[in-house]
Amino acid sequence: MQRCIRGCLSEPDSGHHVEQVDDGKAESRAENRWLGGVVTCDWEPSARFFSSDMIQPIFIPLLYLLSMELSYVADPSHPPSSSLIIHKDHPFNAEPPLPQLVEHYVTPEPTFFKRNHGPIPDIDKTKHRVEVKGLVATNLSLGVEELRSRFEKVDVVATLECAGNRRDHLDKVKKTKGVIWSAGAVGTAWWTGARLRDVLMAAGVPTDPRNRVQATWHVAFEGADECEEEKDKDVGKRGYGSSIPLEKAM
């Protein structure tokens, strides 16, 4: 099993972002987000709702059922004058018309494509924390201002493209899953902030790969935004996440 640095942004009320290095073992807690927080369940639905002796009525807690639905009431409104091509309102997914996209080398923010897998988190930057923990020498918990003051500010021009860009062409050949994007789910922007490498080094991740136990470690990230694709899961977090090899991060 690959070992990884896992990252997760916890419930909005605590405003934590966690980057964790671990061995990828699944968590056993039953957690469901509800009203901006996490409800940690101490019961197992599969074990408690059924009896081996007789057929019992199944009473599923209302809170559990409601927590499976994602709420979009706090999502920001989108101006009706926007020229974006809207594919979905909830979660909000939209792309610019191609003639508008190619007008600029650096894509203006209003023109940049919007990709969401669930409700847009309302993050308070004064409470937001980035946590780095797991297979590191030192666990970190960093506020936004500390990230700005402690680490070198770096500006990078990079192009971001959705993996589903031009899915409409594929859909004509064979039915696909996901947002049916045209060719506008791509944009170029200035990205500003601390290097991931610098933050990992502050947590004690060795810069020399020869000093690492495993060459297959990954840096994994879990966000505060919950996923529509994960909302029917009975247990576990439903946050959006991804990962990259540690070598790439360093």
C-alpha positions in Angstrom: 0.0 0.0 0.0 1.3 3.4 -0.9 2.1 5.7 2.0 0.9 9.2 1.6 0.7 12.7 3.0 -3.0 13.2 3.3 -4.6 16.6 3.4 -8.0 17.5 4.6 -9.9 20.7 5.4 -12.1 20.0 8.4 -15.5 21.4 9.2 -15.9 25.1 8.5 -16.6 26.0 12.1 -13.1 25.1 13.1 -11.5 26.2 9.8 -8.8 23.6 9.6 -7.0 22.4 6.6 -5.1 19.2 7.2 -2.2 17.7 5.2 -1.5 14.3 6.6 1.3 11.9 5.9 0.1 8.4 6.6 0.0 4.9 5.2 -3.4 5.3 3.6 -5.4 3.2 6.1 -9.1 3.9 6.0 -10.8 5.6 9.0 -13.4 3.6 10.9 -15.3 6.5 12.3 -18.8 7.2 10.9 -18.8 10.9 10.2 -21.4 13.0 8.4 -21.4 16.8 7.9 -24.5 18.7 9.2 -25.1 22.4 9.3 -21.4 23.2 8.6 -20.0 20.8 11.1 -19.3 17.1 11.5 -21.6 14.7 13.3 -19.5 11.8 14.5 -21.8 8.8 14.8 -21.0 6.1 17.4 -23.3 3.6 15.8 -22.9 1.3 12.8 -26.1 1.3 10.6 -25.4 -2.2 9.2 -25.0 -3.6 12.7 -27.6 -1.8 14.7 -30.6 -1.7 12.3 -30.9 -5.5 11.8 -31.3 -8.4 14.1 -30.2 -12.0 13.5 -33.2 -13.3 15.5 -36.1 -11.7 13.8 -37.1 -9.1 11.3 -37.2 -5.7 13.1 -38.6 -2.4 11.9 -35.8 -0.2 10.6 -35.7 3.2 12.2 -33.0 5.4 10.6 -32.3 8.6 12.6 -33.7 11.7 10.8 -30.4 13.5 11.3 -28.6 10.8 9.5 -30.9 11.0 6.5 -30.8 14.8 6.3 -27.1 14.8 6.6 -26.8 12.8 3.4 -28.3 15.8 1.5 -26.0 18.7 0.6 -27.2 22.2 1.1 -26.6 25.0 -1.4 -28.4 27.8 0.5 -25.1 29.6 1.3 -23.6 29.4 -2.2 -22.7 32.8 -3.6 -25.1 34.2 -6.3 -23.9 34.4 -9.9 -24.7 37.6 -11.9 -27.3 37.0 -14.6 -25.2 39.2 -16.9 -22.4 36.7 -16.9 -21.6 35.3 -20.3 -20.5 31.9 -18.8 -22.1 28.8 -20.2 -23.7 27.2 -17.1 -23.8 23.4 -17.2 -25.1 23.0 -13.6 -26.4 25.3 -11.0 -25.9 23.0 -8.0 -23.0 22.3 -7.8 -22.1 25.3 -9.9 -20.2 24.4 -13.0 -19.6 26.8 -15.9 -17.2 27.7 -18.7 -16.6 30.7 -20.9 -17.3 30.8 -24.6 -14.2 30.1 -26.6 -14.0 33.5 -28.4 -14.0 35.1 -25.0 -11.5 32.7 -23.5 -8.8 33.3 -26.1 -9.0 37.1 -25.8 -6.4 37.1 -23.0 -3.2 35.1 -22.3 -3.9 35.4 -18.6 -7.6 34.5 -18.1 -9.6 37.2 -16.3 -11.2 35.9 -13.1 -14.8 36.4 -14.3 -14.0 34.4 -17.4 -12.2 31.5 -15.6 -14.1 28.3 -15.7 -15.9 27.2 -12.5 -15.6 23.6 -11.3 -17.3 22.5 -8.1 -18.3 19.0 -6.8 -20.6 20.3 -4.1 -21.5 23.5 -2.1 -18.9 26.2 -2.0 -17.4 26.4 1.5 -17.7 29.7 3.4 -14.1 30.0 4.8 -13.2 32.6 7.4 -9.5 33.4 6.7 -9.1 34.6 10.3 -10.0 31.1 11.6 -8.8 28.9 8.7 -5.9 26.6 9.6 -3.6 24.5 7.5 -2.5 21.3 9.3 0.3 19.1 8.1 0.6 15.8 9.9 1.0 12.1 9.5 4.4 10.7 8.4 6.2 13.9 9.2 8.8 14.8 11.9 6.7 17.7 13.2 3.0 18.3 12.9 2.1 21.8 11.8 -1.0 24.0 12.3 -0.7 27.2 10.3 -3.0 30.2 10.0 -3.3 32.2 6.8 -1.2 35.1 8.2 1.5 32.7 9.4 1.6 31.2 5.9 2.2 34.7 4.5 4.8 35.8 7.0 6.7 32.5 7.6 7.2 31.4 4.0 8.5 33.0 0.9 5.8 34.4 -1.4 6.0 32.9 -4.9 4.2 33.9 -8.1 3.7 31.3 -10.8 1.9 31.5 -14.1 0.2 28.2 -14.8 -2.6 26.8 -16.8 -5.3 24.8 -15.1 -7.5 22.4 -17.0 -10.4 20.2 -15.9 -9.8 16.5 -16.6 -13.2 16.5 -18.3 -12.5 19.3 -20.7 -14.0 18.5 -24.2 -16.1 15.7 -22.7 -18.8 16.7 -25.1 -16.7 15.2 -27.9 -16.3 11.9 -26.1 -20.0 11.8 -25.2 -20.8 11.7 -28.9 -18.8 8.4 -29.2 -19.9 6.8 -26.0 -22.0 8.0 -23.1 -19.8 9.4 -20.3 -20.3 10.4 -16.7 -19.8 13.9 -15.4 -20.3 17.5 -16.5 -20.5 17.6 -20.3 -17.8 20.3 -20.9 -17.0 21.8 -24.2 -13.5 23.1 -24.7 -13.6 26.0 -22.3 -12.8 24.2 -19.0 -9.2 25.6 -19.1 -7.6 28.8 -17.9 -4.3 30.5 -17.2 -3.7 32.6 -14.1 -1.1 34.0 -11.7 -1.0 31.8 -8.6 0.5 33.3 -5.5 1.4 31.7 -2.2 3.9 29.6 -0.3 5.6 26.6 -2.0 4.2 23.3 -0.9 7.8 22.1 -0.8 8.6 24.8 1.8 5.7 23.9 4.0 6.5 20.2 3.9 10.2 20.9 4.7 9.0 22.9 7.8 7.2 19.7 8.8 10.4 17.7 8.6 10.0 16.0 5.2 13.5 15.2 4.0 14.5 17.0 0.8 16.8 14.2 -0.2 14.8 11.1 -1.4 17.6 8.9 -0.1 16.6 9.9 3.4 13.0 8.9 3.0 11.7 5.5 4.1 9.4 5.0 1.1 9.8 6.3 -2.4 6.1 5.8 -3.1 4.8 8.4 -0.6 2.1 10.8 -1.8 0.9 14.2 -0.8 -2.9 14.0 -0.5 -5.3 16.8 0.0 -8.9 16.8 1.3 -11.0 20.0 1.1 -13.8 21.4 3.1 -16.1 21.2 0.1 -18.3 18.1 0.2 -18.9 16.0 -3.0 -22.2 15.2 -4.6 -20.5 12.0 -5.8 -19.9 11.0 -2.1 -23.1 12.1 -0.5 -24.6 8.6 -0.4 -21.8 7.1 1.6 -22.8 5.7 5.0 -19.5 6.4 6.7 -16.5 8.5 6.3 -15.8 12.0 5.2 -17.3 13.3 1.9 -14.8 16.0 1.2 -13.2 16.5 -2.2 -9.6 15.3 -2.5 -6.7 14.4 -4.7 -3.0 13.6 -4.4 0.3 13.9 -6.1 3.6 12.0 -5.7 5.8 13.4 -2.9 8.7 13.6 -5.4 6.6 16.1 -7.5 5.8 18.2 -4.5 9.5 18.4 -3.4 
